[in-house]
Amino acid sequence: MRTGKGLGIVNGMASGKLVVVQPRTPLHLEAEKTADPRHELDMYLKAREEALLQLRLLQEQSTATLGKEQAAIFEAQAMMLMDEDFEDAVSSLILKKNLSATQAVKAGGRKIAALFLGMEDERMRSKSADILDLVQRLHSILSGQTEIPVPPPEAFILLAEDLSPSELIQWRSPLLKGIVLSRGSAHSHLAILAAAMKIPCLISADIEPDQARGNTRIALDATAGFFYLDPGVEFMSRFNQKISREDSNGQIPVDLRFYSPRGEEIEVLANIGSPEELDPDLQKNCQGIGLFRSEFIFMGRRELPSEEEQFELYRRLATGMKGKKVVIRTLDIGADKDAPCLNLAKEENPALGNRGIRLCLQRPELFRTQLRAVCRAAVYGKLMLLVPMLISVDELLQVKRLLLDIQQELRQEGLEIPDLPLGAMIETPASVMLCKELAAEADFLSIGTNDLTQYTLAIDRQNPELASLYQQAHPALLRMLREVIRAAKAAQIPCSICGGLAQDTKHTAMLIDMGFSAFSMAPVHIPGFKKFLYEHYSRSEPSL
């Protein structure tokens, strides 16, 4: 066994298979000249557009799974990619030095990365890693080398010189238990993501990846700042006992139940975007999926997903939650999201454009395919449908009629199709004003606080200059929430609250006092939310 030291930047202990990540291809600067600079410039610009689409998709996925703050990492990279200095550096090398697009990207990117690396501020220095990550992404697109790593089918720990945010996302898996880096920075974007994902991480470790060849197992204690290569059986027995003790200290039992002062059980639900997020911890720690963003299956692809592909996705969701409810939001996508397969027109203001149920009702075949897939998968679990962006009762009635037609059609085909609860998403001021009428037609309501805040306050929630005005506990919003929960209780149907307000424990007590008892949030916020409930609300012990 070899013992090594490092600096722990995300505390925790883990053990597993050792996976050595080879360093990125060095940025060599051989003089690869071109006889057609204009063609090379065109190749670069096309690669840049493809890279931008990839980053937007990463941003959307990370927003859904980790939160807006963590997803901003990829938004920042997209801004760097489109920065004039970056473009000028690459274009100049192509047009004036006759370098190929690949070599110009390498040379221009290295020059800009070196500028950041030479700065005194550690946070600015860490931006050099983002530049090199962009260079690697562009190089992969230009060279056609887009191989995605395949995580092993057992618990594993990564060992590398350094990792970029993109690389970490590629390795993401419920079985990824730790990270050991021979370099790295406590202020890097990787550190932010690892903390959000709760992955123990050690940097400045006194080992290089090449030195670990031949080793197969590793134990990591990032809290103490040590790692152990190929530990023996006796050591691992003691190490795993210590992990068990650490996990049990202060741990809230996963099947503990919480109740409001009115005696209503408080549901904690998760917002996710893919079945891959259904790791065992999430499955045990929440009482269901309060929002599945079905648009992710459409994003970043040029061909529409088939009914069979969508059916398999929803079936995996249903079986993965083992009888717990899964609320599938029907396709909510517009011109602001990367979905070439939908061929969406450019819009001046996509947040107010052709999206959500508007788009689905305009493209009935597209919508029918999704509804058929969900209906077929419903036999495998407790699936529910949620309709986004409603502004009228008629829209909900159209969906109800279409859903009934499809269920009858599938039953005539000999399939067993259970009834499917249909919910209305309250996220426009119009839907708030019509909440009584919608509650009369829906099986449940779900309030999307992010968009409702945006539309009510007339504030673009992506605009950082207006962040101080974007208040999810604004008095106007709170008045709206009271109206919706009253309508739901009068109609005797459930009503959940979803989005940023749901996961912010500063407002949880107020929302419970209003009458809310179901809260749906990004998985990363569930442990903190349950800790708040544990400290402030009555509970029942797990049944034995």
N, C-alpha and C positions, 0 to 999 in steps of 0.2 A: 504493500500500500504506500502511495506517495501522498504526503500532506502538503498543501499549499495555502498561501494567504492571499487576501485581496481586500477591497473596500466594498462593504455591503451597502447598496443604495436602495434596495427593496428587501426588507427583512423577511425571514422565513427559512424553513428547512425543507429539504426534498432529497430524494434519491431516485435513480433510474438509469436507463441505458444512456451511454455517452454517445452523443452525435456531434461529430466535429464538422463545423461549417468552414469550408475552404475560403481563403481570402478572395476578394473580388479580383477580376483581371486587372493587372497594373495598367496605369494610364500611359502606355508607351507613346512616344511622339515620333515614330518613324515618319519620314517625309513621304507620305502616300499622296502623290500629286494626282490631279484630275485634268483631263482635257476638256471637260464640259462643266465649268463651275455653276452655270445656271441650273443644270440638271441636279447637281449635288445640293444646291440651295433649295430646290423644290423638294428633294428627298428629306432634307432636314425639316422643312416646314410641315410636311406631312407627318413625319415622326413626332414632331412637337404636338400636333393636334391629337395624335393617338395617345401620347403620354398624358395630355391634358384630360382626355376622356378616362384614362385609367385612374388618374388621381381623383377625379370627381367621383368615380365609383367607390374608391377607397374611402373618400370622405363620407359618402352616404352610408356605407356599411359601418364605418367606425362611429358615426353619429348614433346609429341605431343600437350598437352593441356596447359602446364605451362611454358615449356622451359627447356633447357638442365641443367641450373644451379640448378633449383628446383628438377629435376629428379635425380640429383647426390646424393640426400638424400638416395634414395633406393639403388643406387650403393654402397654407403658407408656402408649401412647395409649388403649388400651382401658380401662385403669384411670382415666385422666383423664376419659374419656367417662362412666364410671359413677360418678365422684366426686360426693359429695353437694353440694359447693360449686357444681359446674358445673350440676347438676340444679336446685338451689335458685335459682341466678341466672336460669336460663331460665324455670323455672316461675313465679317471682315476677313477671317481666315480662309473662308471658301472663295470669296470673290477677289481678294488681293493677293493671297498666298497660294491659291489654287489647291488647297487641301481638300481631301474628300470630306463628305459630311461626317463620317465616323471620326476621322482624325481631328476635324475642326471642333466637334463636340468635346472630345477628350482634352484638346489643348486649351480651348476657351474655358471649359469647366474647371480645369486644374488651376488656371490663372485666377479665376474668381474665388475658388476655394482657398487658394493661398493668401488672398487678401484678407479673408475672414480669419484664417488661421494665424495671421500676424497681429491680430488685434489683442489688446490686453484684457478686455472684458471676456470672462469665461463663457458667458452666454452667447456672445457674438462669435467667439471661436467655434462654438459647437455648431454654428450654421454651416461651417465648411462641410460637415457630414451630410447635410441636406443637399448641398450642391453636388457632391460626389454621388449621392443617391440618384439625383436627376440625371447625371451623366451616365450612370449605369443603366437607368431605365431607357434613355434615348439610344444608347449603344445596343441594348438588347433588341429594341424595335428595329433599328437600322440593319442589324446583322441577322435578324430573324431568330435570335437565341432567346426564346421566352419560356424555357423549361421551368416548371414550378416544382419545388421540392415536395417530396411525399413523406409526411411524418410517419415514424414507425408505429406499429399497432400496440405499443406498450408505453408505460411512463418513461419519459426521456428528458435529458438536460442538454442544452446546447452549449458547446464550447467554440468560441470564435475570437478573432482579433477584435472585431467590432461588428455591430449589426445596425443596419438602417431601419427606420420605421417600416418601410415596405417589406424588408426581409422578415422582420418579426411577424408581420401580418401573414406572410406566406407560410411561416412555420406554425401559425396559430392552431392550437388543438387543445381539447380538454386534457390530453395526456402530456402537454408541455408543462413540466414542473419546475424548471429553473433555467437560469442563464449565467454562464461564466465567460467574462471577456478579459482578454489580456490587456486591452486598452479601454476605450470607453470614457464617458464623462457623466458626472452626476447631474449635469444641467442639460444633457442631450434630450432630444425628442424620444429616443428609445427609452430613456429612464422614465419619462412621463407615461409612455404606453405600458411599460412593464409594471409600474405602480398601479395604473388603472386596471390592469389585467390580474393584479395580485400575484405576479410571478416573482419569486425570490431571485435577486440579481446581484452578482458580484462583479465589480470592475477592477481594473489594474491588477489582475491576478498574475502571480509569478509563474506563468506557464504560457507557452506559445502552442497554437493548435498542432503544429507538426510534432511537438514533443509528446503528444498524447496518443500517437499511433500505437496500436496494439492493445490499448486499454479498452475495456468494454463497459465498465460500470463506474458511476461517480455518485458521491454523496456530497450535498451542499448545505452548509450552515451559513447563510448570508448574514444572519443576525450577529454571529460571532466573527465573521470574516474568514472562514476556512472552507476548503474543499478537500475531498479525499478520493484519489483515483484507485479503482479496483480494491475497495476495502474488503476485508475478510468477513466470514460468516458471523463470527462472534461480535465484531465491531458493528456490523449492520443490525444485528439483533438489538444491541444497546441503542444505536442511532434511531431505529424505527420506534422503539419504546419512548424515546425522548420526543419524537415527532408526535406520537399519540398523546403524550402529556401536554405538549404545546397546543395541540388542536382542541383538547378538552377544556383547557383553562379559559374561563369566561365565555365558552361556546354556548349559544342559545340552542336548545334542542330543536331540530328542524321541524318536528311535528307539533311544536307548541302552538296553541291557538290563542288569539287575542280578541278582546271584546270591548265594544264601546260602552259608555255609561248607560246607554239604552238597552244593552244586552245583545246588540247585533255583532256577529262575528266580523272582524276586520280582515278582508282579503288582501293579500299581497301578491300581485301579478307581475309578469315580466313582459317587456316589449322586445321582440327579436326580429331578425330578418332572414334567418336560414336555419334548417334543422341541425346544422353543425353546432349551433349554440346550445343544443339540448344536452349538456354534459350532466353527469349524475348529480352534481352539487346543485345545479339550477333546478333540475327536476324535483329534488327533495325540498329545496328552500322556498319555492313559490307554490301557490295554490292553483296555478294555471298560467296560460299565456293570454294576457289581456289585449295584446295587439301583435299580430304577425303581419309584417309589411310585405305583402305579396309582390310588390313592384320589383324587388331585387332579382327575381328570376327573369325579368325582362331586360334588365339593365346590362349594358356593355356587350350586347350581342346583336348580330345582323339578321338572324332568323328568329321568328316567333317561336316560343316554347310550345310544343305540341300538347294535346290533351293528356297523353300518356305521361309525358315528362312532368306536367303539373300534378297529375294524379299521384305519381310516386312521391313527389315532394310533400303533398298534403297527407298522404298515408304515413310517411315517416314522422311527420309532426304528431299525428293522432296516436300512433303506437308509442312514440317516444315519451309522450306525457302520461301514458298508462291510465287513461280514464279521466284525467283532469281536463278541464275545459281549455280549448284553444280557439281564440277569436281571430278569424282571418279577415283582415281588412281587404275588401275587393280592390282591384288595381287602382292605385292612386298615383298617377304619374302624369307629368306635364313636360313642357318644353325646357324646364330647368333641370331635368334629369337626363342622363345619357342612355338613350334607348333607340339606337339606330333601327332596330327591327320595327318600330312603330312609325317611323318616318314622320315625326311631328314637325309642324311648321315652326319657324322662329317666331317668338312673341316678344313684344315690348315689355310686358309685365306678366311673366308666366305664373306668378303666385295668384293672379286674378284671371288666368286664362283657361284654356281648354284642358282640364285635368279632372281627376277623380271620376265621379259618377257621370259627369257631363260627357267625358270622352267615351266611357263605356257604353252609354246609351246611344251615342252616335255611331259606334262600331259594334253592333249587336253580335256579329259572329265571333269577334274577339272576346266579348263578355260571356257569350254562351259557352265557349271553350273552357273558360275559367270556372264558371258555375257548374258545368258537367263534371269537371275534375274534382271540385270540392264535394259535390253531392256523392260521387262514387267513393271518395275517401272517408266520408262521414260514418260509414259502417264500422270503421276501425277505432273509433274513439268519439270524444265529445266535441265535435266541431261546431262552430257558430260563425255566421257571416256578419260583417259590419260594413255599412255603406258610407263612404266618405263624401264630403263636400256637398251635402244636401242643402238646397235652398228652397225646396218646396215639398209638400206632402205627395204630390203627383209623382215625383221622382222615385220616392220610396214605393209607391203603389205599382209603378212600372216594374221595379225590381221584383216585387212580390209576385206579380203575374208571370214574369219570365221564369222565376224560380219554380213556381208551381208547374208550369209547362214542361220545364226540363226534368223535374222529378217524375212527372207522369210519363214522359218520353223514355226515361231510363227504366222505369218499372215495366213498361211495355216491352223493353228489350230483355226482360227477365232478371234484372238486377235488384238486389235488396237495397232500398234507399230509405233511410230513416228521415224523420222530419228534421229540418235544419232551422234553429232559431235565427231570426233576422233582426239585426240591430241598426239603429240610426246613430251616426256620429254627429255630435253637436260641436261644430267648429266654425260656423259662420253666424253672424248676428241674425240672419234670416231664420236659421234653424232654432236659435234661442227664442225668437218671437213666436215660432210655430211649435214650441216644444210640447205643448199639451196635445196638439193634433198629431204630432209625430209619435208621442208616447202611446196614443190610442191605437196606432197601427203597428208599432214595433214590439218586439219581444224583449228588448233591452235598449238602454241608451249608453253611450260612452262619450265623454266630453274631451275633445282634443284641445287642451289648454294652449298649446304653442300657437296654432293657427288662429284660434279664437282671440287670443291676445293681439296678434298681429292685425287681424281684420278690424277688431273693435277700436284699437288705438290708432289705426292708420299708420303703423310703423313697420317698416321692413325689418324683420327680426334678424336678418343677416348683416344689417348695416351697423358696424361697430360705433359709428359716431352717434347713434341713437340708443345705444345700449342702456344709458341711464334712464331713458324714458320708457323702455320696454319693461313694464312692471306687471308681472302675472298676478299680483295681489292688488291691482288697481281697483278702487271702489266700484267702478263700472263693471269690471269683471266679476267681482264678488256678488254684485246684485244679480248678474246673469246666472251665476252658479246656483244661487238660491232659487231662482225661478225654475231652473231645470230639475233640481232635485225634488222640488215640490211636485212638479208635473209627473215625475217618475213614481213617486210614492202614491200620488193620487191614482195613477194607473196600475199600481201594484206590480211594477216591473223593476228589475235591477238597474242601477246606474253607477258606472265606474268613472273615475277621473284619471286622465292619462296625460303624460307629458311632463314638462319641467316643474309645474306646480305640484304634481302628484308626488314627486320624489324629494321635494324640499321640506324637510321636517320642521322648518320654522313656521310653516302654515298648516301642518297636519292636524293639530288640536282644533284649530278654527274650522277646518273642513269636516272633521268628525262631528263637531258641534252642529254644523249645518245639516248633517244627516248622511254624509258620505261614509261608506264602509268598504269600498273597493278601490284600491290604488294600483295603477299599472305604471311600471317604470323600467328604465334600462337595468339589466341584470347587475351591473357594477354597483348600483345604489341600494340593492335589496338588503345586504347585511346591515348597513347603517340604519336603514329604515326600520328593520326588525329590532335592532338594538334600541331605537327610540320607543317603539311600542312596548318592548320589554320593561323599560324604565318608567313608562307613564300609564300603561293600561292594564286592566285585569287580564288574567290568562288562566287557561286550564292546562294542567300537566298532561303530557302525552299518555295515551292509553297503553296499558301493558298487555 
